[in-house]
Each structure stands twice: as C-alpha cells, then as structure tokens.
C-alpha cells in the first residue's frame, strides 16, 4: 500500500456517483450519437451497409433490385490496427524470418517436416521469399506480417435477443502459445457486424407483398458479411497489402 494512502480521503466517496460522473464525461467526449466503447477517439468508424434485396419469383439484375440500408456497422481501419500492433512492445518478440522445422523420431530416422506455427508453413516461407526479392526502401529489409481472422456471433444473455457479431484480428508472427493467452491481449477488435434490423420484415412485406423467407434471410446475412469485408478492405489497406508498410 502506498505511503500516501489515507482512509479519511474516502469518507465522502460514493462509487455510484463517481461512475456516473465518468460516464457523463466519456459521453461528452465521444459525442451524442457515438457509443463510448466505439468512439471515434478510439479509431472507430460507423457505417451503414447497402444490400441489394432479392425476392422469390422476381427476376431482375442486381443493379435494378431494391436496396435496404443496414445501419450500425462499427469498424476500424485494418491498416491502422496493423501499424499499431507493429509499433507495440509485443512486436519485439515477433518472428519476422520464417523457417522450416524438422523432427527426427529416432537418431537413425529421416527428418520429418513439422508445422507448429504459421511462419513455419511452406506457403508463408514462399511468400516471404517473394517479398525478399522486392526492392528495399532506404535499406529497410522486407518482411511479411501475417494476420489471422476470427469471427462468430455471440449471444450475450440467457434471455432476450442481445448479441454481438465481432471480427477479431491476431498477429501470426507471434507464437500461438502467446497469442492464445487472454492475458496477453493479442487480439484486436476490427469490426462489429450489425444484425439485420427488425423493421426489415415490414419493409420487405411492403415492397414485395410477402414476408422474407428463411432462405432469403440466410442469403442476406451472407451478403452482409461479405459487404462488411468490402468495407474493411478499403483502398488504404489494399495499398499496404500491395506495396507494404514502412514502419
């Protein structure tokens, strides 16, 4: 306990009051329409996704199909997230030079190639060799930064419909035993996919005369997922993917 600790300082302290003051402060900082957790000050952007809507028995081109906007996509710049990871202290332990690993079952056995990490895989090494042939900028060595993506819809409560559909990013240059530990905070949240809103069924019925079938809803969820990726793979990221990042 710190030498300056004094219980008298807590005589008038009220945790609920101070929590409310903190929430009010963060709400002002993030703006009236911006959730604190997804504040623009933390690098989050907010977008809506336009979907072309099909209907059973209606044939038309996708360009002429009715469209519906799905609001509420919270996402971050992939390039900014990657640059942040590379500038973090954890990057000092990343493996930037891939290699092949071998194992001998016995001293007289032929060596067998084993795959324990992404950076020991043949495809990773092949891509690394291609990058090594590219011209260096200011004498800085070219290396590969690998990412692994994970996503799954998560039900938040035992009752009700509250759920989240997050997309996470993991650096595969980091040992999997390290990035798999929750205490290492290796994952980066890059997006939260919004659900198709309840009012969609009313809009669909008004537009086509019948409610959307289960098959239509499944199709639209797939389309929504792909549209989110089109948003994440923006020109800024694609420039880094094709030409690299000087970090």
N, C-alpha and C positions, 0 to 999 in steps of 0.2 A: 504494500500500500504506500502511496506517495506521501512524502513528509508533510505536504500541504493539506492533506485530507482532513476535513473538519465536518463532523456530522451536523454542526449548527447551520451549515450552509444549506441544508436540506429541510430546514424547519418549515418553510413556506412553499416547498417544491410540490408540484402536482403533475404527475406524469401525463395524465389525460389532457391537461391544459397545454403543456409544452408540446405534446404530439400534435394537438390541433394547431398551434402556432406554426409548427414546422410544416404541416400540410398546407396551411394558408400561404406560407412563404413560397413553397415549391409551386403551388398553383399559379401564383402571380408570375414567377419566373418562367414557367413553361407556357403560359398563355391560357386564355379561357377555353379554347377548344382542343387543347392538347393534353393527353394523359401524361402525368408526371413520369411514369415509367418509360414512355415513348417520346420524351421531349426532344424537340429539335436541337436543344442544347447538348443532348447526348448523341447527336448524329442520326436521329431517326427522321425518316420522311414518311409522309402519309399520302396515299394514292388510292384511286378507285380503278377497278378493272372493268373494261367493257367487253361483254361477251355477246357473240352472235348466237341467237337462240333458234334452235331447230324445233320442228313440230311434226308429229306423226301425220302423214298424209299431205303435207305441204312440201312441195319441191321448188326450190329457188337457189340461186347462188348465195354463197356466204356473204358477199358484198351487199346483197339486197335484203338479207334476213334482218328481222327486227333485232335491236340490241338492248341489253339491260346492263346498267352500271352496278357493280358490286362494290360498295364503299368499305373503308376500314382497313385497307392493307397498310400495315406498319412495316417498314423495311429500312435497311441501312445500305450504304454504299459498300459493295463487295471489295472494291479496291481499297477504300479507306480502312475497312476491317483488317484486310491482309497487311497493309502498311503498319497498322497499329500493332499487330502480332509480331511483325519483323523488328519493330523498334522496342518491344518489351524485353525485360530481363530474361524471360524464359527462352528467347531466341538464341541466347548464348549457348544453350545445350542442344540446339537443333543439329541434326545430321544433314549437312549440305553436300556431301560427297557420297553418293550411293555405292554399294559394294555387294558382291556375291558372298553368301555364307555357305559353308560346306560342313558336313559331319561324316565321320568315319564310324560305322557301327563297331568295328574292331580294328586293331592295328594293321591287319592284312587286307581289309576291305577297301574297295574303291570308294573315293569320296562321293557323297550324295549331296546335291544342292538342296538347301532348305530355305524356306521363305518364312521369316519371322516378322518382318516389318515391310511397309510399303516400299521403303527405299532399298530393300534387298530384292525386289521383284524385277524380272527381266525387262518389262515394259518401262519401268521407271529409269533403269540404267540406260536403255536405248534412247529414251527422250533426253536424258542428261547428256549423252554423247552428242546428240544433235545440237543441243544448246551450246555445248562447249565449242562447236565449230563456228558459232556466230561471232561477229566482230565484237571485241570488248570496247566498252566506253570508258575513257580515262583510265585504262589499265585495270578496271574492276572485273574480277572473274565472274563469268556467267554461271549461275546455278539454278536449280529448279526448286520452287516452293510448291509442295503438294497439299491439297485440301481434301478432306472427306466431309460429305454432307449427310446429315441425318434429319429425318422428319417423320412425325407421327402425330395424329390428332390425339389430344389428351382430354379426358373427362375430368373436370375439376371437383365435382361434388357427387355425393351419393344420391342426391335428389335434385331435380331440375335439369336444365339443359346447358349449364355453364361449361364451356370447353375452350381449349386453345389448340391451334394448329401451328406449332413453331417449326422453324427451319434452323438447324444449328450447323456451324462450321467448325471442323477440327483440323489442326495442322498435322499432316502426316510425316513431316520431317522430325516430329517429336516422337520419342519412344512410346509405343502404345500402352506400356505399363504405367507411364507417367500421365498421358492424356486421359487414361481411363479412370483416374482418381478424381472424385468430385472436389477434393480439397485443392487440387492444382488449378482449377478454373480454366481448363484448356479450351472449353467450348466457347464459341462466340455466337450470340443470337443475331441472326441476319434478317429474319422476317417472321411475321405472324400472319398467316393466311386467314382472311375473314371468312365466315360462313356465308352461304347464300341466304340473304335475309328472308324473314317470314313473309314479307309483303310480296315476294316474288310470285307465289302461287296466285295471289289476287291479280297481279299484273298479267301473268300468263293466261289465266282464265279470261280476262277481259280482252286480251289480244287474239287468242286462238279459239275461244269458246269452250275449252275443256281444260281441266287442271293438268299440270305436268305429271307425266307418269314417273314411276321409279326409275325406269331406264333413262329418261331424259335428265333426271336429277343426277344420276351417276355420271352420265356423259358430261354434264356441266361442271361437276366437281373436278373431273379430269381436266377439262378445258381451263378451269380456274387455276389449277396447279401449274399448268404449262404457261398460262399468261403471266403468272407471278414470276416465273423464271425468265420470261422475256423482259420483265421489268428489272430483275436483278442483273441480268447480263447486259447491262447498258453500255453505251459506247466507251465510257470511261474505263470499265472493266475490260472490255474487248481490246482496247488499246494496250492495256497492261498484259493481257493474255498473248497478244501477237508480238509486242515489241519489248515487253519486260518492264520492270520497275527498278529504277535506280535508287537504292535505299542504303 
